[in-house]
Amino acid sequence: MADEESKPVPVEKESLVQAGKVSQWLTENGFAHEFLAPDHNGVEIIKVEPDFLLPISTALYAYGFNYLQCQCGIDTGPGQELVSMYHLIKVGDNSDRPEEVRVKVFLPRENPRVPSVYWIWKTADWQERESYDLFGIVYEGHPNLKRLLMPEDWVGFPLRKDYISPDFYEMQDAY
C-alpha cells in the first residue's frame, strides 16, 4: 500500500492540435492567420483577419486552390460575431480526393465588412450576395452587392439568430 502511494501519477499530455499542411505553408510564407481544429472529416480550418483575407486568398489560389465550393455566412449567436466562411478545393486532373481547406473570417455584429473574393473566384458572386442578404455581411468591392432572395426594401437580416420576424407580411402586386 505504501509503495502505491509513493508512485508518481502519470500525467496525460495535453493534446495540441498540429497545424495542417496549408497552415504550415502560409506560416512559412509570412501570412498571418490562426489554425483552428480540423472538422470531423479532417478538413483544415484557418482563421483570418478581414484585412488579410485578400492576400491570403490570392496566395491560396496561387497554391492551387482554384475552386470556391462554398461561401456562406454563419451567426455564432445573439450578440456574438458573424462569420464569413470559404470552403476551397484544389481541383486537378485525376484526383480522387482533392485537397480542401476552410477559411473563416470573424466579423463584428455591428458593422460586418469584409473584402469580396469575387475577383479571385467568380463563384463568390451569388454566394456573397446571399450572405449579404440574409446576414448583413457587406462584401466590399463586390460588383453587384444587392439583395438576392428578399425584396430590396426588406428590413433586417432573416438568418441572424436575433432576427425578429414581422407580425405581418405585406403582399405586393405581381404586375
C-alpha positions as CSV (number, residue, x, y, z in Angstrom):
1,M,0.0,0.0,0.0
2,A,2.8,2.4,0.9
3,D,4.5,1.6,-2.4
4,E,1.4,2.5,-4.4
5,E,1.1,5.9,-2.7
6,S,4.7,6.8,-3.5
7,K,4.5,6.1,-7.2
8,P,4.1,9.1,-9.4
9,V,0.7,9.6,-11.0
10,P,1.0,9.6,-14.8
11,V,0.1,12.9,-16.2
12,E,-1.6,12.9,-19.6
13,K,0.0,15.3,-22.1
14,E,-2.3,18.0,-23.5
15,S,-3.4,17.1,-26.9
16,L,-2.2,20.0,-29.0
17,V,-3.7,20.4,-32.5
18,Q,-1.0,20.2,-35.1
19,A,-1.1,22.8,-37.8
20,G,-2.1,21.4,-41.2
21,K,-0.1,21.4,-44.4
22,V,-1.8,24.6,-45.8
23,S,-1.4,26.4,-42.5
24,Q,2.3,25.5,-42.3
25,W,2.8,26.7,-45.9
26,L,1.1,30.1,-45.1
27,T,3.3,30.5,-42.0
28,E,6.4,29.7,-43.9
29,N,5.5,32.4,-46.4
30,G,4.7,35.0,-43.8
31,F,0.9,35.1,-43.9
32,A,-0.7,35.9,-40.6
33,H,-3.5,33.5,-39.6
34,E,-4.7,31.2,-36.8
35,F,-5.0,27.5,-37.2
36,L,-8.3,26.1,-35.8
37,A,-9.0,22.4,-35.1
38,P,-9.9,20.5,-38.3
39,D,-13.5,19.4,-38.8
40,H,-14.9,15.9,-38.3
41,N,-13.7,15.0,-41.9
42,G,-10.2,16.3,-41.2
43,V,-10.6,19.4,-43.4
44,E,-8.2,22.1,-42.3
45,I,-9.7,25.3,-40.9
46,I,-7.9,28.6,-40.7
47,K,-9.0,31.9,-39.1
48,V,-8.1,35.0,-41.0
49,E,-8.5,38.7,-40.1
50,P,-10.6,40.7,-42.6
51,D,-7.6,42.9,-43.6
52,F,-5.6,39.8,-44.6
53,L,-8.4,37.9,-46.5
54,L,-7.4,39.1,-50.0
55,P,-3.6,38.5,-49.6
56,I,-4.2,35.0,-48.1
57,S,-6.9,34.2,-50.7
58,T,-4.6,35.2,-53.5
59,A,-1.8,33.1,-52.0
60,L,-4.2,30.1,-51.7
61,Y,-5.2,30.5,-55.3
62,A,-1.6,30.5,-56.3
63,Y,-1.0,27.4,-54.1
64,G,-3.6,25.6,-56.2
65,F,-7.0,26.2,-54.6
66,N,-8.7,27.0,-57.8
67,Y,-12.3,26.3,-56.8
68,L,-14.5,28.0,-54.2
69,Q,-17.0,25.3,-53.5
70,C,-19.0,27.3,-50.9
71,Q,-19.1,30.7,-49.3
72,C,-21.6,31.3,-46.6
73,G,-22.4,33.4,-43.5
74,I,-22.6,32.0,-40.0
75,D,-24.1,33.6,-36.9
76,T,-22.4,32.4,-33.8
77,G,-25.3,33.6,-31.6
78,P,-27.3,36.6,-30.5
79,G,-24.9,39.5,-29.7
80,Q,-21.9,37.5,-30.9
81,E,-19.8,37.6,-34.0
82,L,-20.8,36.8,-37.6
83,V,-18.5,34.6,-39.7
84,S,-17.9,34.6,-43.4
85,M,-16.7,31.1,-44.3
86,Y,-15.0,30.0,-47.6
87,H,-14.6,26.3,-48.5
88,L,-11.8,25.9,-51.0
89,I,-10.8,22.9,-53.1
90,K,-7.7,22.1,-55.2
91,V,-9.2,20.6,-58.3
92,G,-6.9,18.9,-60.7
93,D,-6.7,16.1,-63.2
94,N,-7.1,12.5,-61.9
95,S,-7.6,13.5,-58.2
96,D,-9.8,11.1,-56.2
97,R,-9.5,13.1,-53.0
98,P,-8.8,16.7,-53.7
99,E,-7.1,18.9,-51.0
100,E,-9.6,21.1,-49.1
101,V,-9.3,24.0,-46.7
102,R,-11.8,26.3,-44.9
103,V,-11.1,29.9,-44.3
104,K,-13.2,31.7,-41.6
105,V,-13.3,35.4,-41.1
106,F,-14.9,36.5,-37.8
107,L,-16.7,39.9,-38.0
108,P,-18.2,42.3,-35.5
109,R,-22.0,42.1,-35.5
110,E,-22.5,45.9,-35.6
111,N,-20.6,46.6,-38.9
112,P,-19.7,43.3,-40.6
113,R,-17.4,44.3,-43.5
114,V,-15.0,42.1,-45.4
115,P,-13.4,42.4,-48.9
116,S,-15.1,40.4,-51.7
117,V,-13.2,37.5,-53.2
118,Y,-15.2,37.8,-56.4
119,W,-12.2,38.9,-58.3
120,I,-10.3,35.7,-57.3
121,W,-13.2,33.2,-57.6
122,K,-16.2,34.2,-59.7
123,T,-18.3,31.6,-57.9
124,A,-18.4,34.0,-55.0
125,D,-20.8,36.3,-56.9
126,W,-24.2,35.0,-55.8
127,Q,-22.9,33.3,-52.6
128,E,-21.6,36.7,-51.2
129,R,-24.9,38.3,-52.2
130,E,-26.8,35.6,-50.3
131,S,-24.7,36.2,-47.2
132,Y,-25.2,39.9,-47.5
133,D,-29.0,39.5,-48.0
134,L,-29.5,37.0,-45.1
135,F,-26.8,38.0,-42.6
136,G,-26.0,41.6,-43.5
137,I,-22.3,41.0,-44.2
138,V,-21.0,43.7,-46.5
139,Y,-18.6,42.5,-49.2
140,E,-16.5,45.5,-50.2
141,G,-15.6,45.6,-53.8
142,H,-18.4,43.2,-54.9
143,P,-19.6,44.4,-58.4
144,N,-23.3,43.9,-57.7
145,L,-24.0,43.7,-54.0
146,K,-27.8,43.8,-53.6
147,R,-30.4,41.6,-52.1
148,L,-30.9,38.2,-53.8
149,L,-33.7,36.5,-52.0
150,M,-35.5,39.2,-50.0
151,P,-37.2,42.3,-51.5
152,E,-34.9,45.3,-51.8
153,D,-36.9,47.2,-49.1
154,W,-36.8,44.3,-46.6
155,V,-35.8,45.4,-43.1
156,G,-33.4,43.2,-41.3
157,F,-31.5,40.0,-42.0
158,P,-33.6,36.8,-41.6
159,L,-30.8,34.3,-40.8
160,R,-29.4,36.2,-37.9
161,K,-30.2,34.5,-34.6
162,D,-31.5,37.7,-33.1
163,Y,-33.8,38.5,-36.0
164,I,-37.4,39.2,-35.1
165,S,-40.0,38.2,-37.7
166,P,-42.6,40.9,-38.5
167,D,-46.1,40.3,-37.4
168,F,-47.4,40.5,-40.9
169,Y,-46.1,40.4,-44.5
170,E,-47.3,43.0,-46.9
171,M,-48.5,41.4,-50.2
172,Q,-47.0,43.1,-53.2
173,D,-48.6,43.4,-56.7
174,A,-47.2,40.9,-59.1
175,Y,-48.0,43.2,-62.0
